Amino acid sequence: MGVKLFLIRHGQTEWNKEGRYQGGMDTELTGTGIEQAKLAAEYLSQVDFSNIYSSPLKRAVDTAEIISRGESHRIIVRDDLREMNFGRWEGLKFSEINNQYNEDYQNWLRDPYNNRPAGGESFEELSIRALREADNIVAENENKIESSVAVITHGGVILALLVCWLQIPVSRWKSIIQRQGAINVVVIDRGFPYISAVNFTGHLHPVYDENEDRVIRIYGSLGNGNSP
């Protein structure tokens, strides 16, 4: 059946809570973020992971350690799973970036493939390394009869993979939302992606919580008609 990838976004950090771009900054999980990771671990408790992979950033590694449930899995850290490099935008809030780097920010929102954050990485560069790592992970696990793999990473990395696998056009690159602690399930079978879950957060909330869509309102207030 191919390799089943559980792409899991790390739990909440203080900068997530404040609406700041993190990128390569090493931020800590909040109490809520730790609880999100525990709930994800509980939801996935019946899955027998053949391997657990993680971004090298602490918020992802800490989430991965909780997902591993204290079992004998060695967490395999891969640099290409790190979040997108946002350059000089890192540490700034959405509104601060829009004020200080307005032209660059609006150009990036319209087309992140050909425009990059000031001193940072383009979405195309992120996509290339994310796909390369996903291919490596599949190759390392595809010889098993049944293989389920946990990949704990970041919203940007997961978004890049889903956009590429679904062949979403540039104008809709940010249409897929990734909440903290979200789970995505993708089976890669002979190079073809079968996507069965995107941004699943049912393990985090017994009922729908509108506050989880705060990022949509933020982007909508900052961009023009072409932005998400």
N, C-alpha and C positions, 0 to 999 in steps of 0.2 A: 504493500500500500504506500510505499514511499516513506519519507521522514516527516513526522508531525512536529511542527514547531509551535511552541507556546511562547509568543512574543509578549513579554510583560513589561509594562512601564513601571519604573521605580515608584515608591511611595512619595507622599508629599514632603517637601522641604520648606523651610521658612521663606526662601525666595519664591517658591511656587505660590505660597500663601500671599506674599506681598506683590506678586505680579512682576517679578524681575527676570530678565533673561539670564540663564545660568551658563549654558554652553559648557566650556571646559573647567569652570570653577568647581572646586570640591566642596559641596555643601552637604549639610547633615540632614537626616530625616527628622521630622517633627514627631511628636507623640502620635499624631494622626497618621503620619506616614508609616510608622512602625506598625500601628494597628491595621492599616491597609495591607501591608505585606503579610501580616499574620492571617488576615481573612483570605488573601489569595492562596496562602499555603494550605489553609483548611479546605478551601474549595477544590484545590488540586491534589488533595491528600490521597486519592485513589489512583493517581497517575504514577506509573513506574518510570521515572525519568532515566534514560540511559546516560545522559550527561546534562550538566547545568553550566551555561556560559553566562558571562557578565561583562559589561563595560568596566574599565578600570576605575571609574569615578566612585567615590565612597557611597553616594546615595544608591547606586545600583548594586555594588558589592554587598552592602548591608541588607538590601532587599533580597538579594540572592541567598545570603546566609540564612535568612528567615524562611525562604521558599524551600531550601534544602531540608528543613525540618530536623536538623541535627543528625542526618543520616551520613553515610560514609562517602557521599559524593564530594569529590574535589571540585571546587568552583574553578572553571577554566576562564581566565581573564583574557579578553581580546581587545587590543587597542582600537581596532576599527569599529567597535561597538560603542565608542564614546560619543557623546552628544556633538552636534554641529558646533563648530567654532564660530562664535558670534563676534569675535574681535573686540573692538572698543565699545560695543553695545553691552557686553557682559556686566552684570551688576546694576544695570539701569532698568527702570520700569518702562512699560510700553509707551506711556505718554512722554516720558523723558527722552526716549529715542526719537519719537516723532517730532519733538520740539528741537532737539539738538542736531539731528541728522535727517531732517524732514525729506529732502529730495532723495537721498540714498534709501531711506526707509520705504518711501512710497514706490520707488523703482523696484526695490526688493520684493515688496508685497505683490506687485504686478507680475514680475518675472524673476524669481529667485535663481533660475538657471544661469541667466546671463548677467545678473547683478548680485553682488555679495555684500554682507555687512561690512562696515568700515574696518579693514584689517582682518576680516574673517574669511570664512569658507563659503563657496557657492553651494546651492542645493544640488547641482550636478556633481560636484566633487564629493559631497556627502553620499549621494546615491551610488556612485561608483564604488566607494569603499564599503558601504553597507551591503550591496549586492555581492561584492567579492567575498565578504565574510560569511554571508548567508550561504553562498555556494560552498565555501570551505566547510562550514558546519554540516551541511547536508552530506558532502562527500565523506566526512569522518564518521557518519552514523548510518549510511544507507546500506551497509552490508548486513545489518541485523534484520531478523524476520519482522519484528515490530519495534519501531524506534520512536520514542517521544522525547523531545529535547526542550528544556526550558532555556529561554534567552532573555535575560534581564537587561534592559537597555533604556533608551530615552525616547521621548515623544518624537523628536526629529528623525531619529533612525528608523523607528517603526513607520512613520509617515512616508519616508523615502522609499522603503521597501514596498509598502502597499500601493503607492502611486505608480511605481515601476511595474509591479506584478499586474495591476489592473489597467495599466496603460492610460492613466488619467491625463488629460491634456494640461498644458501649462496654466491655462486660465482657471483650472479647478484644483491646483496643486494642494491647497490648504483646506479642501472641503472635508477631509477626514479628521475628526477630532480624536485626540488621545488624552483621556483623563489620567490622573495619578492612580496607579494601582490597576489600570485596565489590563485585560487579557485579550489577546488576539490569537486565533488558532488557524494555522495554515499547514496544509499537507503538500509537500513538494514531491511529486511522483514523476520520475523521468523528465525532470526539468519544468513540469507544468504545475502552477500553483492552484490548489483548491482551497479557497478561503471560506471557513465555516463560521468564524466569529470575528467581529471587529469592535474594538472599544467596549468589550463586555465589562460591566461593573455591577452586575447583579449580586455579586458576593459582598459588595461594600455597603449597599443600601437596600433595605427591604421594600422601600417605595421610591419612586422617582424623585430626585432632588434637583430643582431648577438651578440651584446655585452652582451645580457642576458645569453648567454651560456659560459661566461667566466670561470665559475667554472669547466666546463668539460675540458677546456684546462689546467687549473691549476692541476687538479687531474691527467690528462694524462701525464703531465710533471714530476710529482713527483713519480708516482708509477711504478711498473713493469708490465709485461703482465697480471697479475692476478688482478690488481687494476682497478677501474672504469675510 
